[in-house]
Amino acid sequence: MRKISKLDPIPLHYQLKTILLEMIENEELKPGDMIPAERELCDIQGVSRMTINKAIMSLVNEGVLYREQGKGTFVAKPKEKQEIYKLKSFTEEMREKGLATETKIISFEIKEATKKNRNILKIPKEFNKVIEIRRLRMTEKDPVAIETVWIPEHLFKGMTEEMIDGKSLYSIFEQKFNYKPKRAKQTIEPVALSEFESKLLDQKENALALMFKRITYVENDIPIEYTNTINRSDKYEYEILLT
């Protein structure tokens, strides 16, 4: 292990963080390996336990390391890459990665459209309902995202909870209602998980997550879906192709 330099202007905890990252990138430490204990790192580097803990916690918060109570700190598996330059459903994305998926419906409700939803979905004045669907998305039995979808009720007459249970919404759009998504606008922002969200996602309250907001369009630029998805930030990293 490379040694920290106390003459370097870079903070000691940041130097140690860099050293540990280099060891992981060089496969000196591999996924599942336990890193040296804090006391051992103190002896090796000649710094305080507080400095060691600060470096380790920074890597834990980034999902590079994880801790197991009473056992130690371990190297995490690399995050799966999510491509966000192609319009795909969650089910399609995970299937391409060879991951088993499961979706649990939290709620399904036909309700009055809010002013925001009316504007986003361009709902005509003579209609005032949306179908709101809230689902928990899972891969390999792990909860990874909470998805809330609003779709114009007048475009999806007859949609039921049973119709979408266990299925991709995009496939239902196309097969049952003859709407094929053509393009989407998406924004991403960091958020802190609420108590309710953290329980669903098996995370600590106020843990960092990523919120994806997407508006999906069919031909003639008609919006058919507005989605708000809260994704765990420790499971995936997101890849954007710029051309």
C-alpha positions as semicolon CSV with decimal commas, in nm:
position;residue;x (nm);y (nm);z (nm)
1;M;0,000;0,000;0,000
2;R;0,127;0,344;-0,099
3;K;0,191;0,577;0,195
4;I;0,024;0,909;0,269
5;S;0,250;1,216;0,243
6;K;0,208;1,463;0,530
7;L;0,390;1,723;0,320
8;D;0,130;1,704;0,046
9;P;-0,125;1,992;0,054
10;I;-0,405;1,745;-0,026
11;P;-0,593;1,647;0,295
12;L;-0,479;1,319;0,452
13;H;-0,822;1,153;0,436
14;Y;-0,850;1,237;0,066
15;Q;-0,504;1,092;0,000
16;L;-0,607;0,767;0,170
17;K;-0,930;0,757;-0,026
18;T;-0,727;0,790;-0,349
19;I;-0,488;0,516;-0,238
20;L;-0,773;0,275;-0,167
21;L;-0,940;0,359;-0,500
22;E;-0,613;0,292;-0,685
23;M;-0,581;-0,047;-0,511
24;I;-0,935;-0,135;-0,621
25;E;-0,879;-0,014;-0,978
26;N;-0,554;-0,215;-0,995
27;E;-0,739;-0,520;-0,856
28;E;-0,515;-0,539;-0,551
29;L;-0,849;-0,529;-0,373
30;K;-1,128;-0,710;-0,556
31;P;-1,507;-0,716;-0,508
32;G;-1,586;-0,903;-0,186
33;D;-1,236;-0,850;-0,039
34;M;-1,217;-0,704;0,310
35;I;-0,999;-0,395;0,337
36;P;-0,752;-0,364;0,629
37;A;-0,912;-0,277;0,962
38;E;-0,908;0,088;1,071
39;R;-0,656;0,017;1,347
40;E;-0,426;-0,156;1,097
41;L;-0,456;0,137;0,854
42;C;-0,371;0,376;1,139
43;D;-0,049;0,183;1,201
44;I;0,040;0,163;0,831
45;Q;-0,030;0,528;0,753
46;G;0,057;0,688;1,087
47;V;-0,263;0,893;1,103
48;S;-0,558;0,918;1,339
49;R;-0,854;0,685;1,335
50;M;-1,073;0,984;1,253
51;T;-0,879;1,039;0,931
52;I;-0,911;0,671;0,838
53;N;-1,284;0,668;0,912
54;K;-1,344;0,981;0,703
55;A;-1,176;0,824;0,399
56;I;-1,362;0,496;0,437
57;M;-1,702;0,658;0,491
58;S;-1,653;0,868;0,179
59;L;-1,607;0,547;-0,024
60;V;-1,899;0,379;0,153
61;N;-2,123;0,674;0,064
62;E;-2,015;0,645;-0,300
63;G;-2,096;0,274;-0,304
64;V;-1,735;0,168;-0,361
65;L;-1,714;-0,001;-0,019
66;Y;-1,978;-0,147;0,211
67;R;-1,979;-0,233;0,579
68;E;-2,107;-0,541;0,758
69;Q;-2,171;-0,503;1,129
70;G;-1,919;-0,697;1,336
71;K;-1,731;-0,822;1,029
72;G;-1,555;-0,534;0,857
73;T;-1,551;-0,320;0,543
74;F;-1,555;-0,481;0,200
75;V;-1,510;-0,386;-0,166
76;A;-1,847;-0,358;-0,341
77;K;-1,925;-0,502;-0,682
78;P;-1,900;-0,244;-0,963
79;K;-2,230;-0,070;-1,031
80;E;-2,429;-0,180;-1,335
81;K;-2,427;0,079;-1,613
82;Q;-2,763;0,219;-1,720
83;E;-2,772;0,372;-2,068
84;I;-3,003;0,670;-2,080
85;Y;-2,968;0,769;-2,443
86;K;-3,219;0,507;-2,561
87;L;-3,591;0,498;-2,487
88;K;-3,644;0,165;-2,311
89;S;-3,862;0,036;-2,033
90;F;-3,706;-0,075;-1,704
91;T;-3,794;-0,436;-1,791
92;E;-3,617;-0,413;-2,129
93;E;-3,304;-0,257;-1,977
94;M;-3,272;-0,524;-1,709
95;R;-3,350;-0,811;-1,947
96;E;-3,065;-0,699;-2,174
97;K;-2,831;-0,721;-1,874
98;G;-2,952;-1,071;-1,795
99;L;-3,108;-0,959;-1,466
100;A;-3,431;-1,102;-1,329
101;T;-3,688;-0,831;-1,256
102;E;-3,999;-0,806;-1,044
103;T;-4,251;-0,527;-1,010
104;K;-4,487;-0,478;-0,716
105;I;-4,781;-0,243;-0,754
106;I;-4,804;-0,017;-0,451
107;S;-5,115;0,169;-0,569
108;F;-5,337;0,209;-0,875
109;E;-5,585;0,497;-0,878
110;I;-5,796;0,698;-1,121
111;K;-5,803;1,053;-0,985
112;E;-5,846;1,421;-1,065
113;A;-5,554;1,557;-1,264
114;T;-5,353;1,829;-1,092
115;K;-5,284;2,149;-1,279
116;K;-4,921;2,034;-1,322
117;N;-5,024;1,701;-1,472
118;R;-5,278;1,867;-1,700
119;N;-5,005;2,096;-1,835
120;I;-4,741;1,826;-1,875
121;L;-4,975;1,573;-2,037
122;K;-5,164;1,838;-2,236
123;I;-5,498;1,702;-2,121
124;P;-5,788;1,870;-2,311
125;K;-6,031;2,081;-2,107
126;E;-6,315;1,832;-2,150
127;F;-6,117;1,563;-1,964
128;N;-5,992;1,584;-1,606
129;K;-5,872;1,240;-1,497
130;V;-5,533;1,068;-1,478
131;I;-5,440;0,713;-1,392
132;E;-5,175;0,721;-1,118
133;I;-4,966;0,406;-1,080
134;R;-4,705;0,367;-0,808
135;R;-4,474;0,064;-0,833
136;L;-4,168;-0,083;-0,663
137;R;-3,910;-0,206;-0,915
138;M;-3,678;-0,491;-0,816
139;T;-3,381;-0,669;-0,971
140;E;-3,249;-0,999;-0,842
141;K;-3,491;-0,964;-0,544
142;D;-3,341;-0,628;-0,441
143;P;-3,562;-0,314;-0,444
144;V;-3,397;-0,057;-0,671
145;A;-3,656;0,207;-0,761
146;I;-3,992;0,358;-0,670
147;E;-4,179;0,462;-0,982
148;T;-4,485;0,687;-0,996
149;V;-4,656;0,714;-1,335
150;W;-4,936;0,945;-1,448
151;I;-5,113;0,878;-1,778
152;P;-5,419;1,052;-1,929
153;E;-5,726;0,846;-1,842
154;H;-5,907;0,941;-2,164
155;L;-5,630;0,779;-2,371
156;F;-5,629;0,458;-2,168
157;K;-5,997;0,381;-2,108
158;G;-6,040;0,037;-1,956
159;M;-5,689;0,006;-1,810
160;T;-5,699;-0,191;-1,486
161;E;-5,450;-0,287;-1,218
162;E;-5,483;-0,653;-1,321
163;M;-5,398;-0,562;-1,681
164;I;-5,057;-0,418;-1,589
165;D;-4,965;-0,647;-1,299
166;G;-4,622;-0,798;-1,367
167;K;-4,598;-0,644;-1,713
168;S;-4,406;-0,365;-1,883
169;L;-4,619;-0,052;-1,920
170;Y;-4,464;0,019;-2,260
171;S;-4,575;-0,323;-2,386
172;I;-4,928;-0,254;-2,255
173;F;-4,926;0,088;-2,425
174;E;-4,841;-0,075;-2,757
175;Q;-5,028;-0,405;-2,745
176;K;-5,351;-0,298;-2,573
177;F;-5,384;0,069;-2,672
178;N;-5,179;0,098;-2,992
179;Y;-4,950;0,372;-2,859
180;K;-4,582;0,327;-2,945
181;P;-4,347;0,557;-2,750
182;K;-4,130;0,757;-2,993
183;R;-3,922;0,988;-2,774
184;A;-3,891;1,120;-2,421
185;K;-3,754;1,414;-2,225
186;Q;-3,578;1,327;-1,902
187;T;-3,424;1,518;-1,613
188;I;-3,210;1,385;-1,328
189;E;-3,158;1,537;-0,985
190;P;-3,022;1,417;-0,649
191;V;-3,269;1,375;-0,363
192;A;-3,265;1,251;-0,003
193;L;-3,491;0,954;0,071
194;S;-3,790;1,007;0,297
195;E;-3,873;0,760;0,575
196;F;-4,134;0,589;0,351
197;E;-3,899;0,570;0,052
198;S;-3,604;0,445;0,256
199;K;-3,811;0,156;0,397
200;L;-3,929;0,051;0,051
201;L;-3,576;0,067;-0,090
202;D;-3,407;-0,088;0,215
203;Q;-3,190;0,221;0,266
204;K;-3,118;0,457;0,553
205;E;-3,344;0,758;0,587
206;N;-3,199;1,064;0,407
207;A;-2,969;0,841;0,199
208;L;-2,885;0,994;-0,137
209;A;-3,091;0,881;-0,436
210;L;-3,145;0,997;-0,794
211;M;-3,481;1,123;-0,914
212;F;-3,560;1,073;-1,282
213;K;-3,850;1,269;-1,431
214;R;-3,957;1,158;-1,777
215;I;-4,223;1,271;-2,024
216;T;-4,287;1,015;-2,297
217;Y;-4,434;1,107;-2,637
218;V;-4,594;0,919;-2,923
219;E;-4,643;1,041;-3,280
220;N;-4,740;1,404;-3,333
221;D;-4,567;1,491;-3,005
222;I;-4,859;1,373;-2,794
223;P;-4,746;1,311;-2,432
224;I;-4,887;0,987;-2,294
225;E;-4,685;0,939;-1,976
226;Y;-4,525;1,143;-1,701
227;T;-4,301;0,941;-1,471
228;N;-4,119;1,023;-1,149
229;T;-3,873;0,750;-1,050
230;I;-3,657;0,748;-0,739
231;N;-3,353;0,525;-0,795
232;R;-3,107;0,392;-0,541
233;S;-2,771;0,551;-0,613
234;D;-2,567;0,259;-0,476
235;K;-2,683;0,009;-0,739
236;Y;-2,627;0,174;-1,076
237;E;-2,430;0,440;-1,254
238;Y;-2,577;0,617;-1,554
239;E;-2,408;0,649;-1,892
240;I;-2,497;0,929;-2,133
241;L;-2,384;0,922;-2,496
242;L;-2,304;1,264;-2,638
243;T;-2,278;1,294;-3,017
